[in-house]
Amino acid sequence: MNGKTKILLAEDDQNLGTILKAYLEAKGFPTVLCVNGREAWETFTRQEFDFCIVDVMMPLKDGFSLTQDIRIVNREIPVLFLTAKSMQEDILKGFSAGADDYLTKPFSMEELLARIQAILRRIDLVSSGVARQNEVFEIGTLRFDYQKQTLETPEGEVKLTSKEAGLLKMLCERPNLVLERTEALKTIWQDDSYFNARSMDVYITKIRKYLKADPNVNIVNVHGVGFKLVVY
């Protein structure tokens, strides 16, 4: 475990929050507990964190709003949602707000730890193993630096998340060829479950918005198969 990974825990159920904090600290993660979204946001702006665990339903500021605010100032920090809801719309809303993963209550401590470890492994792959080479791609008038996770556009530089960078890299490696959905899911999410597939759709939509800086660049859906990066 990485004892330097400091966690912001936003959970309005103080009993559960206290238990989670004690467990995480026992596993080597310094953890700061906040009992509402406003307190969590104020704490996030005052301290440095490496990971966020956010309950969706909180007073004063809900988890969706908190995560959107966090993403404005930090696009890279991992965010894991805790939710009592299992409705598809809520999960997709969480991914759209910027969550990396989610857990539906009730959950086991072991499952929480496994999700944290999986997210941190993905980040390590991007920052070390996968990004061994200086991989820079020219996409029309855009310039994508995978190692730095940046997209340079005529409108300025866009900082990408690890998943956005991973998806865009896979598309850039096969211009005008189809990137199969299953391959992308197994490479970036480690499995091709339904909810991960819907999460990927959210990220593809975000990348399309960035690429609009060059009207000659687009990601085309190949129905039932995957996606294709095209430069007209």
TACOR-V204629 format. One record per backbone hydrogen bond with DSSP energy under -1.0 kcal/mol. CO is the residue of the C=O (numbers start at 1). NH is the residue of the N-H. If there is no record, write none. Layout:
co:nh
CO:NH
CO:NH
//
This chain:
co:nh
2:5
4:6
6:50
6:51
7:32
8:53
9:34
10:55
12:14
13:17
14:18
15:19
16:20
17:21
18:22
19:23
20:24
21:25
22:26
23:27
24:29
25:28
30:7
32:9
34:11
36:40
37:41
38:42
39:43
40:44
41:45
43:47
51:8
52:80
53:10
54:82
56:63
59:37
59:61
62:66
63:67
64:68
65:69
66:70
67:71
68:72
69:73
70:74
78:52
79:100
79:101
80:54
81:103
82:56
83:105
87:91
88:92
89:93
90:94
91:95
92:96
93:97
94:99
101:81
103:83
108:112
109:113
110:114
111:115
112:116
113:117
114:118
115:119
116:120
117:121
118:122
119:123
120:124
121:125
122:126
123:127
124:128
125:130
133:135
135:146
137:144
139:142
142:139
143:152
144:137
145:149
145:150
149:160
150:145
151:158
152:143
153:156
156:153
158:151
161:165
162:166
163:167
164:168
165:169
166:170
167:171
168:172
169:173
171:174
174:177
179:227
180:184
181:185
182:186
183:187
184:188
185:189
193:197
194:198
195:199
196:200
197:201
198:202
199:203
200:204
201:205
202:206
203:207
204:208
205:209
206:210
207:211
210:213
211:214
214:217
216:232
218:230
220:228
222:225
222:226
225:181
226:222
227:179
228:220
229:176
230:218
//
